[in-house]
Amino acid sequence: MMVTIINAGLLGDKTSLKARLVADLQAAIQVELATIPLYLYSYYSINRTKLQDANLNAEQIFANEAGGVIMSVAVEEMLHMSLSSNIYFALTGEPPKLYQAAPQSYPALLPHHNPVVPEGPDPQVKGGIPLRPLCSDQLWHFLQIEYPHNPFFSEIPIEDLPELMAYLADLPSEEAMAFLNQHGWPMDQNWNSIGQFYSFIRCIIASAHFTDEDFQAGNPKQQIQPYNYAPNNIDTIYPAKAFDKSKPAPSSLGGGSGCPAIGLPGAAEVAVYADAEGSSDAPLRPVEDHRGHEVTGAFELMAISSRKDVMLALETICEQGEGYSAKSGGAEAIWDDPNSEAEHSHFDKFLELQMQFEEFSQSLESLPPWMESQIDRQWLGEAVKGKANKWTSGALKAEGLLFDYPANPTRALYAHDPVATALNDFCSGLFQYMLILTETIYKIEPTYVDPAKAGADKVTKDGTVPYQKYFFNIALHRSMIWILDKFIALMRARQVTLKDGSTIALAPSFDNAGFGPEGQGLGSRDGAFGRLKQLGAEALLATAGDSGLNASVAPLVALTVNKTASDGEGMHLPDVSQYWSNS
């Protein structure tokens, strides 16, 4: 119905529709980007280092499960941001805008999100999603983000549509729009579910106004490539039960440890991978691998050069968790992959975690009837049998499994403590520079690293890796996994005394502007690396009076801005100033 409306020109001509699509894709990118600090913040509030293999207790199992699940969703949000960015680049030929595009502060509204709060434990927030450590209430906010799309319209027989249209025509316009919004009509403004937003984008692309050629403005080989994504990393894996770390890993995929079945199983046998490999419903298709060879697979990350590519990318985004119910019955309320049922959607992952908190049983939350009939009786009861309503954030904190993170930290919270301020500023700079590095990928030419290039042997033995892969490894992997992850771990081990005399763990505020001694953040993109170096110097200067802390900060600062190998090859993040003249 919406495609018919668009084809009739009721929402404008192609020029205005393209401008609207570009704006909506940028908003979609910002929706995904807004969620990443939220999930990372709750993830880093969990202390997963208290893992005692053979002595693993129920509290530690839950904490590690929560950490693995939250990080698995964060990884897929990064995938969604990459897919939306690839679509944006294919349509415009320009890199997406990521730098300084995250919320200015938290609590934050997602772009174009309906601020009406559904019934729940935190009605005073007025729709804003807070930056908060793991707790039952924060998981409720995560459910707000991942709320499934109401399947109402997909279940109406076509012969009943005239009656529905007549009913809506008799309503005042505001009531008619409220009805449409409540029941999942595609909308790009004031939407209740992200699924409605993506449905609207799909409708524009599916209309007669757009062809494959509209998505060929940006070279597919300059988009983020499939080989740059893996569904799991060490942080998405968690143990299902106690294990014997001395037992070796299986000698073959799916095999046992090779040890006698005596005592506890080995670590590999109890490992749960929160993101199921190969769970995508995307069809098999050929892509170029990291050596330039054509391979075939169902790749979740994909380059875009046609309308079909766009639809496959949006299908992946929506089925993994952005509230999509195109199939009858809204099966995506439960499954990331309705066909294989190998992995639950984001909504269900968070709901299963939340049901394990004691507060859930006293919560004001309620599921709408259509969702409750699908979810509550189908699997949740079994999924949490024996472990529902068990944990409180206070008890987990007392066990040392949660750090004492504050809610919605800002730079001002640490202003009286120069050490905390300098460390937090450098962390904010790292996060923002990571976004600049992501934008820069779209400016990397699709050439291959010269085998004679210094450092090429560190990438592959023959140096045939594409330059984008080389850049991705030394830029995004290094900034996220080798530096930001370790720097936040360093920060949270430090206690900060607030002005009222209470103490908290030093938590990242993920500022996107207004940080640093001069309040300029990283400034323009072409000067950002220089500003990051200055923030690193400020962190070293501020910690100079604490030799132990300074010794921990120094190597991470070096790995960010100035470390080199013995052969002179840079081991720090790349300075991308050359790609961003006057921007």
N, C-alpha and C positions, 0 to 999 in steps of 0.2 A: 504493500500500500504506500509506504513512504517513497519507494523508488518510482512508483507511478506519479506521485505528487511532484517529485523532483523532475521527472521527464516532462511533465506538463509545464515546467517553467515557473511553478508557483513559488519556488525559493530563489529564483534569479536565473540569469544566463550563465554560460560556462565561465566567463571571466569572474563573476562574483562568486560562483561556486568554487572555483579554484582558489580564490583568495580565502574563502571560508575553510576549505580543506587544509590549506597550508597552516592557517591559524589553529585549526583543530588538531592537526598533527603535532604542532609545537606544544599545544596544551596537553596532549597525550603524553608527550615526552616529559613534561613537567609534572604530570600526575605520577608517573613512574619514578621520577627523580625525587619527588617529595617523600615517597615511601622508603627510599633506601636509608636515609639517616634514621628514620623511625625504627626500622628493623635492626639496623646495626647497633643502635643505642641499646635496645633491649638485649640483643645478643651479647654485647660486651659487658652488660651488667651481670651476666652469669659467670660464675667461677667454675670452669670446666677442668681446672688443674687438680681438683680434689678427686681424682679418679684412682681408686685403689683396687684395680683388677680383681684379685681373688676375694678381696674384702668389700667389694662394691655393694653398697646398700641401696635400698629403694629410693632414698632421697637423691643420691648421686645419679642413679639411673634416670630419674625424672629430669634432673637438671641438665644432664647430657642430652636427653631426648629433646627437651625444649630448645637447647642450643642448636642441635643439629637441624631441627625442623625450622626454626626461625631463620637460620642461615640459608637453608635450602630455598626458602621463599625469597630471601634477599638476592640470591644468585639468579633466580628466575625473573625477579624484577629488573635486574641488570640486563638480562636477555631481552625482556620486553622493551626496555629503553633503547637497546641496540636495534631491535627490529623496527620500532617506530622511527628511530633516527635514520635507518636505511631507507625507509619509505619516504621520509622527508627529503633526503638527499636525492633519491631517484626522481622525485617530483620537481624539485627546485634547482638541483645542481649545486646547492650551497650546504655547508655543514649545519647541523642542528645547533640550536643555542642551548648549551648546558651550563657554561660558566655563569655563576651568579643567578642561575635559574631555579635553584632550590628555594624553599620558603625563607623569608627574611628572619623569621623567628617562629617558635612553637609555643602554644598550640597553633596549628595552621589548618586552614581550609584547603582541600584539594581544588585545583582550578575547576570552576563551573559546577562544583558539587552543591547539591541542595543542603543548606545548613540546618534543616530541620532534623533534630536528633530522634531516632527511634527509641522506644522504651528501653531503658538500660540503666546501669549503675552510676552513670556520670552525666546526668542531664544538664548540669550547669555549664558544660563546655561549649554548648551551642554549635556542635558540629565540628569544632576544631579538634585536630588530632594532636595529643600532647607527645612530647619527647619524654619517655618515662621508662624506668626499669621494668623487668618482667614482673607482672602481677596479673591477677584476674581481670581488673578493670582495663589494663592496657590491652589485653587480648580481646576484650570487647571492642575496643577502638580498632584493632586490626580486623575484626569481623566487619566493622563499618566499611573499611576500605575494600574488602574482598566480597562484599555482599552480593549474593547471586542475583541474576537477572530474573524477574518474575516471568514464567513461561505462559502467562495468560493468553497473549495474542496467538502464540504458536499452536494453541490447543483449540482455537475457534474454527469450526468448519467454514469453508468459504461461503457456503449458502446462508450462513447466519450473519455475514458481515453487513448486509444492508440494514438489518434490524439494529445492529450495534451502532452504525453510522446515524441512523434516525434517532436513537436514544441520545447520542452525544450532541446532535444538532439541536435538541430541545433544552440542553443545559446551558446556563450562562457560560461564557467563554472561559472564565477562570476555573469553574468547576469541571468543565470538560478537559482542560489541560491538566488539572490535578488528577483526574481519573486516568488519563493517558500516562502520566508520570508514575502513578502508583502501580500501574499494571505493565510497566516496562516498555512503553513506546519509545522508539529511537529518538534521542534528544542530545543536542550538544550544549545545552544550557540548562542549569538547574536540575541536573539528573540525580536520581536516587542511587542508581547502580552504575558502576563504570561500564558494565555491559551495555547499558543504553547509549552511552557516549560512543563506544566502539561500534555499536550497531548503526548509529547515524553516519559514522565515517564510512562503514561498509556500503550503506545505501547510496551515498554520493558517488563512490567509486564504481558501484554496480550500475549506475544510471547511464543513459545513452550519451551523456555529455563527455564521457572519458573513454579513451582507448589505450592500448598498450603504449603507444608513442608518448603519452603524457608522463609515463614513468621511466623515461630514458634520458632525462636531463643530466643525471649524475652517473658517471662510469661505474658499473657494478663492481669492478675490481678495486675501486677506491672505497667501497663500503666495507663495513666490518664483516670479515669473512667467516664462513662456517667453522674453519679450523681453529678459530680463536675462542671457541666456547666448549666447555665440558660441564655436564649437569651436576657433577659432584666435585668436592675438594675435601681436604682433611677436616674442615670445619662442619661439613654437612653429615659426617658419619658419627654414629653413636652406638654404644654397646647395649644390647637388649638384656643382658644379664652378666653376672660375674664370670670371669674368665681367667685362664692360666696364661700369663704373658710369655712363659718359657716355651710353650708349644709353637712349632714353626707354622708358617702359613701353608695353605694347601698347595700341593705340587701342580694342580690343574684347576681350571675354573670350575667351581662348584664341587670340587673334591674335598675330602676330609683332610685333617692336618697330617695324617700319616702316623699319628701317635695312637696308642691303645685307647679305647674308649673308657678310660679310667679317670676319675676326678672331673675337674672342670674342662670345658671345651677351650680351644685356642681363641685368640682375639679375632682372627679372621672369620671364625665360625659364628660369632655372636654379633658381628658388625652389621648395622642397619644403614643402608644408603637412603637418605631421605628423599632424594630425587631419583626416580627409577630410570635407569639407562634404557634408551630405546622406547620410552613410553609415549613418544609423540605420535599423534594420529596423522602426521604429515605423510603424504605418499612418497614412495621412492623416487628420487630424481638425481640426475648427474650434477656434480659440482667439481670444482678444481680443488685438489688437496694442497697441502703446504709445499709440495714439490712440483706443483704445476701439472700433475697427472689427473685425469678425469676419474672420479670414483662415484659410486652410486650409493645413496642411503637416504634415510628419513631424517634430514638434518633440521634441528630446531632453529638454529641461527642460519639465515639465508640472505643472499644478495637479491636485490629487487630490479627487475627490468620489464615487468608486465603486470597487468591487472590480476592475473592468476597468482603471480608471486605475492602481490599485496594481500590477496584474500587468504592465502596459505599462512602468511606471517600473522595476520590478524586472528586467524583461527587458533594458532599456537598461543598467542597472548591471552585470548579469551578462555580457551579451554583450561589453561593452567590455573586460572584463578580470577579473571576479571569479569565475573558475574554474567556469563554468557549461557543462554539457553535456546539455541537455535533448534535443537532436536526436541521432539515431542516428549513432554514430561520433565524437561529441564534436567537431564542427567548430569550436566556439568556442575550442578549444585553439589554433587558428590565426587565425581571423578575428574581428574586432570585429563584422563584418556578413556572416554566412555567405551571405546571398542575393546581395549585390552584390560582395562581396570587394574593397571599396575601401580597407579599412584593417585592419591586423593588430591582434590583441588586445594587451593590455598585456604579457602573458607573452612573446609573440613579439617585440615591440619590444625588450624588455630582453635576451632571449636573443640576438638578432641583434647588439646592441651588445656583449654580453659575449664573443661568439665572435671579436670583432676584437681582444681583448686577448691578448697573448702567454701570459699565465698560464693562459688557458682550456685550452690543449693539455696542461698538466701538472696540471689540476684533478682533484680527486677526484669531481667531479660525475658523475652518471649519470642519464639519463632512464629512467623506467619503460617497460617494453616497449610498453604501449598507446600512450603518448605518442610514443615514438621512431618507431613505425611511421607515425604521422600527420605528425609535424613534421619530423624530421631528414631523411628522404628526400624529402619533398615539396617543400620550398622553401629550407631553410636553406643547403644546399650552394650553390645558385645565388645566394642573396641575398648571401653574403659571399665569393663567388669572387674571388680576387685581393687580398682585404684581410683574410682571417682571420689570427688569431694575430700581429698586427703591432705592437700598441701596448703600452706599459707606462705605468703612472701616473708612474713616475720620469722616463721620457723626455718625457712630456707636460708634466711640471712643469719640466723643464730647458728646454723650448721656451717657457716662459711661458704655457702653455695651461691649467695648473691652478694654483690658489692653494694655498699650504701650509696647508690646513685641518687642524685636529686631529681626532681621533676622540672623539666623545661629550663635547664641551665642556660645562662647567658654569660657573655664576657663580663658584664657588670657584677655578677655574683662573685667573681674572683678578683675584682679590681683592687682590693686591699692587699692582695697577696701577689707580689711581683713574680715569684717563681711559678705559681699556678697560672697566672695570666700569660706569661711567656710560653709555657708549655702548651696551653690551650690555643694560643695564637698560631704556633707552629703547626699544631694538629689541624686547625681550620685551613691554614695555607696548604697543607698536604692534600686535604680533601678537595679544595677548589682547583689545585693544580692538576689533580687526577682528572677533573672534568675538562680542563683545557687540553690535556693529553688525549682524551677521548675525542674531542672535537677535531684535533689535529690529524687523527687517523684518516679523515676524509680529504686531507690534503697530501697524503702519502701516495706517490706514484706507484702503479702496479708493476714495479721492476723487481729484479732479484738481486740479492746481496752478492757482490763480487767475491768469489772464493779467496781472492787475494786481499780483501779488505781486512784490516786489523780487527780481530774479534769474531770474524766469520766462523772460525772453527769452534767457537763457543756455542754457536747456534746449531749447526749440523756439520757433520764430518766433511761434506763436499761443498758446503756454502751455498746450496741451491735454494735455500728458504726465501720466500718473497720478503721484500723489504718491510711490508706491513707486519708480517709475522715477527720479524726481527724487532721492529719498533714496538709492537704490542708487548713482547716479552720484557724488553728493557724499560718500558714505560709503565703500562698498566699493571702487569703482574708484579713488577718491582714496587710500584707505589702502593698498591693495595695490600698485597700479601707480605712482602718483605719489610715494608716500612710502616704504613699506617696501622696495620694489625699489631705490630710489635710496639709501636709508640703509644697506642691507646692502652695496651697491656701495662706498659711502664707507668702511664698516667694514673690508672685506677689503683695502683698499689700505693699511691701517695694520698695521705689524708690532708684535707683542707679545713682549717678552723674558720667558721663564718663569723660575721660580726656579732651575732647573738651568742657566740660561744659554743655552738654545736659543731660537730665535725661531719664531713661527708667524704666520700671518695672523689678524687678529681676526675670528672667526667667530661667528654667532649661536647662542646656546644654547637659544632658544625656551622659556624658563622659563614655567611657568604659575602659579607661586606662589613665594614666598620671595625675590623680587628687590626692588630698591629699597633706599634707605638704611635703612629701618626693617624691611625684610624682609616687607612686607605685600602686595607686588605691587600690583595695582590695587584691592584690597579689594572692597567691595560694588559691585554694578552701578550703583547710584544715586550713588556717589561716584567712579566710575572715571575720569571725564573730569578731575576735579580732581586725581586722583593722576597721571594722564598728563601734565597740565600741570606738576606738580611734578617728574616725571622729566625732562621737557624742560628745566626750569630747572636741574636738577642736571647735565645733559649740557652745557649752556652754561657753567655755572660751572666744571666740570672741564676744559673745553677753553679756558678764558680765557687761559691762558698760551701757547697756540699759535694765533696770529692766523689762519694759513691754515686750520687745521682748524676753528676756531671759525666762520670765515666760511662754511665749507661746511655745518656743522651748523645754523647759525642759520636759514637759509631753510626747512629741512626741519622744524625744530621749529615755526616760525611757521605753516607750511602744515598742521601737525597741530593746533595749539591756539589760534592767535590772529590769523592773517592775514585782512585784509579788503580788499575792492576799493575803488576810489576813490568808488564810490557807497554805501559803507558795508555792502555785502552781504558776509557772511562767506564766506571762501574756505578755511576750516579744516574739520576734521572736526566733525560735529555733536555737541553735548552731548546725550546721550539720557537724562540723569538723570530727566527727567519721566516716562519710560515705566517706570521701575524703582523704585518706592517700596519702600524697605526690602528690597532683594534684592541 
